[in-house]
Amino acid sequence: MTVFWILTGLATALAGLLVLTGARRGASAEPPAEAGAVELAELDRLLARGLLDAEAHALARAEAGRRLLAAGPEAAAPVTGAHDRQWVLAGVGLTAAAALGLYLGTGSLGLPDQPYQKRVAEWAAGPLETLEPAQLAAVVEQRVKAAPGDRTALTFLGVARFEAGDPIGAASAFRRALAIDPNDAQSWARLGESLVRANDGVVGTDAEAAFREAINRDPDQLGARYFLGEAALARGDGATVRAMWGPLIAVLDPRDPRRADLIARLPPETAP
């Protein structure tokens, strides 16, 4: 907390310094009218010393006059007044004081940071169905740490991490679960889907191998069949696409738009 207030004070001081610097530049800027008068006086001196002839002098004075007129009457006044810097400094100080007062009125001065483990314990003590996926993953991870051989906890951890947008962490959890029970077809399918998401939707070699392990153990893993069909379609293997998507199309309701989409994407059968 002390570090926070030190950083806040430094930030306030820096902001005030930047504002005052800008105000000082504006207040000390030479008005265009005075600058024009100086330029005209210098032209007169050059004429008197013989460094300008009468024609050149007249042209230069005319040009200087046009520039002064183009600047407009509003540009002839200084950007800031003589006391504006004091007003700016007072405003910065008042803003800092108001921020401090707001914190003292609504904050909890001196309250220590709540440890992460304490927050996880509070999440675990409440109803799990109300937790966000990332919170649920943190709770299940504590369970896995306490019982690293609990395959069910590992699969739950994989699902929670997947829903929380952590496909790499999900794949790690599913791999650990499969090391305990390699015959879990659903975990193989979930591992493959995690790898697909981690690979930006592309069914890579590792994901395809996981999906094949899934349907080898359970041919009814329809999600795995879908992704294997996608991989086969990408490499132009029409026969595998039909073999993978045929059972999937058969179980989908005829009114389901996904069924029509799969049928439309099926490659035509080639003559023997």
C-alpha positions as CSV (number, residue, x, y, z in Angstrom):
1,M,0.0,0.0,0.0
2,T,2.9,2.4,0.8
3,V,4.3,1.7,-2.7
4,F,0.9,2.6,-4.2
5,W,0.8,6.0,-2.5
6,I,4.4,6.8,-3.5
7,L,3.6,6.0,-7.1
8,T,0.4,8.0,-7.0
9,G,2.3,11.0,-5.6
10,L,4.9,10.7,-8.3
11,A,2.3,10.5,-11.0
12,T,0.5,13.5,-9.7
13,A,3.7,15.5,-9.5
14,L,4.7,14.5,-13.0
15,A,1.3,15.5,-14.4
16,G,1.5,18.9,-12.7
17,L,5.0,19.4,-14.0
18,L,3.9,18.7,-17.6
19,V,0.9,21.0,-17.3
20,L,2.9,23.8,-15.8
21,T,5.6,23.4,-18.5
22,G,3.0,23.9,-21.2
23,A,1.4,26.9,-19.4
24,R,4.9,28.5,-19.0
25,R,5.6,28.1,-22.7
26,G,2.3,29.7,-23.6
27,A,2.7,32.6,-21.2
28,S,6.2,33.4,-22.3
29,A,5.5,33.1,-26.0
30,E,6.2,36.4,-27.8
31,P,2.9,37.8,-29.2
32,P,2.8,38.0,-33.0
33,A,2.3,41.8,-32.9
34,E,5.5,42.4,-31.0
35,A,7.4,40.0,-33.2
36,G,6.1,41.9,-36.3
37,A,7.3,45.2,-34.8
38,V,10.7,43.8,-34.2
39,E,10.9,42.5,-37.8
40,L,9.9,45.9,-39.2
41,A,12.5,47.7,-37.1
42,E,15.2,45.3,-38.3
43,L,14.2,46.0,-41.9
44,D,14.5,49.7,-41.3
45,R,18.0,49.3,-39.8
46,L,19.1,47.3,-42.8
47,L,17.9,50.0,-45.1
48,A,19.7,52.7,-43.1
49,R,22.9,50.7,-43.2
50,G,22.6,50.3,-47.0
51,L,22.2,46.6,-46.9
52,L,18.7,46.8,-48.5
53,D,17.7,49.1,-51.4
54,A,14.4,51.0,-51.3
55,E,12.6,48.5,-53.5
56,A,13.6,45.5,-51.5
57,H,12.9,47.3,-48.3
58,A,9.3,48.1,-49.5
59,L,8.7,44.5,-50.6
60,A,10.0,43.1,-47.3
61,R,7.8,45.4,-45.2
62,A,4.8,44.6,-47.3
63,E,5.4,40.8,-46.8
64,A,5.8,41.3,-43.1
65,G,2.6,43.3,-43.0
66,R,0.7,40.5,-44.8
67,R,1.9,37.9,-42.4
68,L,0.8,40.0,-39.4
69,L,-2.6,40.5,-40.9
70,A,-3.0,36.8,-41.7
71,A,-2.3,35.9,-38.0
72,G,-5.6,37.6,-37.1
73,P,-6.4,39.7,-34.0
74,E,-7.0,36.6,-31.8
75,A,-3.3,35.6,-32.3
76,A,-2.1,38.9,-30.9
77,A,-3.0,37.9,-27.3
78,P,-0.8,35.7,-25.2
79,V,-1.9,32.1,-24.9
80,T,-2.1,32.4,-21.1
81,G,-2.4,35.2,-18.6
82,A,0.2,36.2,-16.0
83,H,-1.5,34.3,-13.2
84,D,-2.6,31.2,-15.2
85,R,0.2,29.1,-13.9
86,Q,-0.9,29.6,-10.3
87,W,-4.4,28.6,-11.3
88,V,-3.1,25.5,-13.0
89,L,-1.0,24.5,-10.0
90,A,-4.0,25.1,-7.7
91,G,-6.2,22.9,-10.0
92,V,-3.7,20.0,-10.0
93,G,-3.4,20.2,-6.2
94,L,-7.2,20.3,-5.8
95,T,-7.6,17.3,-8.1
96,A,-5.0,15.3,-6.1
97,A,-6.7,16.2,-2.8
98,A,-10.2,15.2,-4.2
99,A,-8.8,11.9,-5.3
100,L,-7.3,11.2,-1.9
101,G,-10.6,12.3,-0.2
102,L,-12.6,10.0,-2.4
103,Y,-10.4,7.0,-1.6
104,L,-10.5,7.8,2.2
105,G,-14.3,8.0,2.0
106,T,-15.0,4.9,-0.1
107,G,-11.8,2.8,0.1
108,S,-10.2,0.7,2.8
109,L,-7.0,2.3,3.9
110,G,-4.4,-0.2,5.1
111,L,-6.4,-3.3,3.9
112,P,-3.8,-5.9,2.9
113,D,-4.0,-7.6,-0.5
114,Q,-6.1,-10.7,-0.4
115,P,-4.0,-13.8,-1.1
116,Y,-4.9,-15.7,-4.2
117,Q,-5.2,-19.0,-2.3
118,K,-7.7,-17.4,0.1
119,R,-9.8,-16.3,-2.9
120,V,-9.7,-19.8,-4.3
121,A,-10.8,-21.2,-0.9
122,E,-13.7,-18.8,-0.9
123,W,-14.7,-19.9,-4.4
124,A,-14.5,-23.5,-3.4
125,A,-16.7,-22.9,-0.3
126,G,-19.5,-21.4,-2.4
127,P,-21.8,-22.9,-5.0
128,L,-19.6,-24.1,-7.9
129,E,-22.3,-23.5,-10.5
130,T,-22.0,-19.7,-10.0
131,L,-18.3,-19.6,-10.7
132,E,-16.7,-18.4,-13.9
133,P,-14.8,-21.0,-15.9
134,A,-11.4,-19.6,-14.8
135,Q,-12.5,-19.6,-11.2
136,L,-13.8,-23.2,-11.5
137,A,-10.5,-24.2,-13.0
138,A,-8.6,-22.7,-10.1
139,V,-10.8,-24.6,-7.6
140,V,-10.4,-27.9,-9.4
141,E,-6.6,-27.3,-9.8
142,Q,-6.4,-27.3,-6.0
143,R,-8.1,-30.6,-5.9
144,V,-5.7,-32.0,-8.4
145,K,-2.7,-30.8,-6.4
146,A,-4.1,-32.6,-3.4
147,A,-4.8,-35.8,-5.3
148,P,-2.7,-35.9,-8.5
149,G,-3.9,-39.4,-9.3
150,D,-7.6,-38.4,-9.4
151,R,-8.5,-39.0,-13.0
152,T,-12.0,-37.5,-12.6
153,A,-10.5,-34.3,-11.2
154,L,-8.1,-34.1,-14.0
155,T,-10.8,-34.4,-16.7
156,F,-12.9,-31.8,-14.9
157,L,-9.8,-29.6,-14.9
158,G,-9.4,-30.1,-18.6
159,V,-13.0,-29.1,-19.3
160,A,-12.8,-26.0,-17.0
161,R,-9.6,-24.8,-18.6
162,F,-11.0,-25.4,-22.1
163,E,-14.1,-23.3,-21.2
164,A,-11.9,-20.7,-19.7
165,G,-10.0,-20.2,-23.0
166,D,-6.9,-22.1,-22.0
167,P,-6.7,-25.0,-24.6
168,I,-3.0,-25.7,-23.9
169,G,-3.7,-26.1,-20.2
170,A,-6.7,-28.2,-21.1
171,A,-4.7,-30.5,-23.3
172,S,-2.1,-30.9,-20.5
173,A,-4.9,-32.0,-18.0
174,F,-6.4,-34.5,-20.5
175,R,-2.9,-36.0,-21.2
176,R,-2.4,-36.5,-17.5
177,A,-5.9,-38.1,-17.2
178,L,-5.1,-40.4,-20.1
179,A,-1.8,-41.4,-18.6
180,I,-3.9,-42.9,-15.8
181,D,-6.6,-44.4,-18.0
182,P,-5.7,-44.5,-21.7
183,N,-9.0,-46.3,-22.5
184,D,-11.1,-43.1,-21.8
185,A,-12.4,-42.4,-25.3
186,Q,-14.1,-39.1,-24.3
187,S,-10.8,-37.7,-22.9
188,W,-9.1,-38.6,-26.2
189,A,-11.7,-36.7,-28.1
190,R,-11.5,-33.7,-25.7
191,L,-7.7,-33.8,-26.0
192,G,-8.0,-33.6,-29.8
193,E,-10.5,-30.7,-29.6
194,S,-8.2,-28.8,-27.2
195,L,-5.3,-29.3,-29.7
196,V,-7.5,-28.0,-32.5
197,R,-8.4,-24.9,-30.6
198,A,-4.8,-24.3,-29.6
199,N,-3.9,-24.6,-33.3
200,D,-6.4,-21.9,-34.4
201,G,-8.9,-24.4,-35.7
202,V,-6.6,-26.5,-37.8
203,V,-6.7,-30.3,-37.2
204,G,-3.0,-31.0,-36.9
205,T,-1.2,-34.4,-36.7
206,D,-1.4,-34.7,-32.9
207,A,-5.1,-33.8,-32.8
208,E,-5.9,-36.3,-35.6
209,A,-4.1,-39.0,-33.7
210,A,-6.1,-38.2,-30.6
211,F,-9.4,-38.3,-32.5
212,R,-8.4,-41.7,-34.0
213,E,-7.7,-43.1,-30.5
214,A,-11.1,-41.9,-29.5
215,I,-13.1,-43.6,-32.2
216,N,-10.9,-46.8,-31.9
217,R,-12.2,-47.1,-28.4
218,D,-15.7,-45.8,-29.0
219,P,-17.0,-45.4,-32.6
220,D,-19.8,-43.3,-31.3
221,Q,-17.5,-40.4,-30.5
222,L,-19.3,-38.2,-33.1
223,G,-17.2,-35.1,-32.3
224,A,-14.1,-37.0,-33.1
225,R,-15.6,-38.2,-36.3
226,Y,-16.4,-34.6,-37.4
227,F,-12.9,-33.4,-36.9
228,L,-11.4,-36.5,-38.6
229,G,-13.7,-35.7,-41.6
230,E,-12.5,-32.2,-41.6
231,A,-8.8,-33.3,-41.7
232,A,-9.6,-35.8,-44.5
233,L,-11.5,-33.1,-46.5
234,A,-8.5,-30.8,-46.2
235,R,-6.2,-33.4,-47.8
236,G,-8.7,-34.5,-50.4
237,D,-9.5,-37.9,-49.0
238,G,-13.1,-38.2,-50.0
239,A,-13.5,-41.8,-48.9
240,T,-12.4,-41.1,-45.3
241,V,-14.7,-38.0,-45.2
242,R,-17.7,-40.1,-46.1
243,A,-16.7,-42.8,-43.6
244,M,-16.3,-40.3,-40.8
245,W,-19.4,-38.2,-41.5
246,G,-21.8,-40.9,-42.6
247,P,-22.7,-42.0,-39.0
248,L,-22.8,-38.3,-37.9
249,I,-25.2,-37.4,-40.7
250,A,-27.4,-40.4,-39.8
251,V,-28.0,-39.4,-36.2
252,L,-28.6,-35.7,-36.9
253,D,-32.2,-34.5,-37.2
254,P,-33.2,-33.9,-40.9
255,R,-34.2,-30.4,-39.9
256,D,-30.8,-29.7,-38.3
257,P,-28.9,-27.2,-40.5
258,R,-25.6,-28.9,-39.6
259,R,-26.9,-32.1,-41.3
260,A,-27.5,-30.2,-44.5
261,D,-24.2,-28.5,-44.3
262,L,-22.3,-31.8,-43.9
263,I,-24.2,-33.4,-46.8
264,A,-23.4,-30.4,-49.0
265,R,-19.7,-30.6,-48.2
266,L,-19.5,-34.4,-48.9
267,P,-17.2,-35.0,-51.8
268,P,-18.7,-37.0,-54.7
269,E,-18.0,-40.7,-54.8
270,T,-15.6,-41.7,-57.5
271,A,-16.3,-44.6,-59.8
272,P,-14.3,-47.8,-59.2
